[in-house]
Amino acid sequence: ALGAGLAGGADVVLIPEIPYNTAAVAESIKARRIAGSRFSIVAVSEGAMSAEDFARHDELKARKAAADVEEKEHLAEELAVFRKNQKDSTIHLAEELEKATGLESRVTILGHVQRGGTPSPVDRLLATRLGSAAAEAIDAGTFGVMIAARGDEAVPVPLREVAGRRKAVPLDHPWIDTARRLGISLGD
């Protein structure tokens, strides 16, 4: 979402690593409106949470970690419900922003077709490099790996090192700095 927001001209980008304040997002949109903008684009990453939801999630996780076996089961269920409810968080955010700004919100959830598109020459080159390296790994009898682009190399990475892990955006990432310098609101 951060890269797409930067590349696509988003005015607000919300990512999981930076809990957002709905009022701050609304103020950013209202300021753009006052400055003459007729619309604002808000890119919301899967897993982005309001500061309140972020605090609640952390509290539930901490309580679960310190709980006895019976309480752990109850808290695991509570966490599952919390996470299930987060799936509608973008729609809920849009409703809150409509109320706070008085402006219509339209939500588009990107599906696989929308995430794709006509590949650029760079996309095609990357796919060819990675596909070729994957075929070489199979030919060499190397399985249980994914092929990653690291610099100019395509290297096998064991799935056990990456499966089930979320790749977080470090808070000192240059794209975050770029977004801030461009005046893109990150909701904080």
N, C-alpha and C positions, 0 to 999 in steps of 0.2 A: 504494500500500500504506500509505503514511503517513496519508493522509486517511481511507482506509477503516478503518485500525486505530484512529485517533482516534474516528471516528464510530461504529465498531462495537464499541468496548469491548475492544480487544486488550490483552493484558498485556505482550506483546513485539512489537516491530515491527522488522523487519530490512530495510534499504534499501541499495542499492549504494554510496551515498555514505559509509556508516559501516561499515567492515569489522567483522564480529562475532567475538566470542570465544565458542566453544561452551560452555566452562565457565561463563562469566558468564551465558549464557542459562539453563543448567541450574540455576545457583544461584538465579536469579530465580524459576524455576518451583518449586524446592524450598522457597524462602522463602514463597511463596504457599501451598504445601501445608501447611507448618508453621503458618501463620496461619489455617488452616481452609478454604482454598479447595479445592474438589473438582476444579477444572479450570483450565487456563490456555489462552488463545488466543494463538497465535503467528502473526502475519501476516508473510509473507515475500515481498518484492518480487522480481520477475524481475530477475536480475542481482546480487542480494545475494550476497556472498561472505564466507567466513571470513577472518580476518586472514591465515592461512597461504596460502589460495588467492589472496587479493588480492596478497600479496607475490610469489607465484610468477607471477601474470599480469603484474605490472609488470616483473619480471625478464625474462620472455620478450619483452615488448614492447621493453624497453631493449636487450636483446641483438640483437633483430632490426633495430632502428634503426641499430646500430653495425656490423652484419655485412656481409660481402661478398655478392655476388650469390648464390653457391652456398649459403652459410650461410643467407641470407635465406629461400630456398625451404624449407630444412629447418625453420627456425624458424616459418615461416608454417604448415607442416603441423602442427608441435607445438602452435602456438596454436589451430589449428582443432580438434585433438583435445581440448585443454584446454577450449575453449568448448563442444564437444559434450558432454563429461562434466559440465559445469556444469548441463546441463538436468535432471540427476537430483539436483542438490545439495539440494533440499528433502527428498527422500525419504531421502537420506543423513543430513541433519541430524536428521530425525525418529528415525532409527535410533540416532544418537549420543545424542540426548536421552533416549531410552528406556533406554539403557545407563547413562547418567549419573544419571538421576533414579529409575529403577525404576518409572516410570509409563508406561502405554500412550500411544502417540502415534497420532493418526489424521490422515492427510494428505488434504486436499481441494484439488485443483487447479481453480481457477475457470475455467470455460469461458465462452463467449460468452453462453450462456443465463443462467448464474449472475451474470455481470457486469451483466446487464441487470436488469430488474425493472419494476415499475409506475412510470412517470415521475410525478414530483411536478409541481405547477403551475409551479414554477421551471424544471424540466427542459423542460417543454413550451414555455414562453416563450422559453427560450434556443434550442431547436431551431427555433422559428418565426422568431426574429430572424436566426439564421445561415442558415437555408434561404432566407429572403426576400432576404438580402444576396447569397447565392450566385446566385440567379435574376437579380438585378439585374446582377451582374458578367457573367454569361453574355449577358444582353441587351445589355450595353455592349460585348461582344466581348473581355472580359477573361478570359484563360485562363491556366493554369499557376500558379494561386494557390490558397491555402486561405483560408477566411474565419475570422478569429479574433475572439473577444470581448475587447475592451480597454475596461475600464470600461463605459460605457453604449453604446459604439460597436461595430459589426461592421466590421472592416477587412480588406481583402485583404492577404495576406502571400505573396510569391513562394515557390513550392515549393523553389527552389534554396537558399533561406535556412533551410529547416527539414527537408527530406528527408534521411534518413540520419543525423540528429543526435538525440542523446538529450537529453531535458530533465532536467537534474540538479536535485536539491533542494539549494539553498545551505545550508551548515552553520549559518548564522545565521537560517534560516527560522523564523518564529514558530511553526509547527507542531512543529518539533523541540523548541523551548523548552517548548511546551505539553505535549508528550509527557513530557518529563523532569519537569516540575512535577507531572504527574499520577502519576508513579511508573511510567510505562511504560518497560520496559527496551528500549534500542536495541542491546543486545548488546555494547556497548563497556565 
